Amino acid sequence: KAGVTQTPRYLIKTRGQQVTLSCSPISGHRSVSWYQQTPGQGLQFLFEYFSETQRNKGNFPGRFSGRQFSNSRSEMNVSTLELGDSALYLCASSPPISGSAGTDTQYFGPGTRLTVL
Amino acid sequence: GENVEQHPSTLSVQEGDSAVIKCTYSDSASNYFPWYKQELGKGPQLIIDIRSNVGEKKDQRIAVTLNKTAKHFSLHITETQPEDSAVYFCAASKGGSYIPTFGRGTSLIVHP
């Protein structure tokens, strides 16, 4: 089975611009979570989508948004970029637990390295 | 909410030595504890996990122990090799639709 894929792998933007990152989960996985990883803050949870609905949300400003499509692929968008948004953005997908809609084990993609100048 | 503390933040060992990384959690309802290994330029990869109905789990040179009473769990790596050098993250989750909470990571350096 192919793993989680993320595109693009690297991105350079300037302050004030907006950016869209894409994630394709492992086939059969319906839950997709997004994380921001920085050296100072570790892995910070952004949001989680399940069946095209945002099910969980972290503590990030409204400039960060996401969506999920009917094929479980997900995108996240950051508007009005700030220097502090420079980070590795990770996507993780989770399989359904037998008999329930659990997220349980997460499988991460390689991430998108965003640099804001 | 859940809080996960991970120690040490950096661990330096000689090849062949053992390495131990410890995590504590705050929410007694947490019942799933995965460990991830992140190599440079890659995303975190699940290496082992344990559920609250088990006290210890082993997979070759890697083992994880869980003490639910004390709310702590540990990763043990025996006979370390240079390729074990990476950042290791622990996490705690209540399962279901709950999102896991991650520790801050441990940078393991194995010197040949």
Interface residues (C-beta under 8 A of the other chain):
Chain A: V4 S33 G42 L43 F45 E48 F50 R55 N56 G58 L90 A92 I97 S100 A101 G102 T103 D104 T105 Q106 Y107 F108 G109 P110 G111
Chain B: Y32 P34 Y36 G41 K42 G43 P44 Q45 L46 D49 F89 S93 G95 G96 S97 Y98 I99 P100 F102 G103 R104 G105
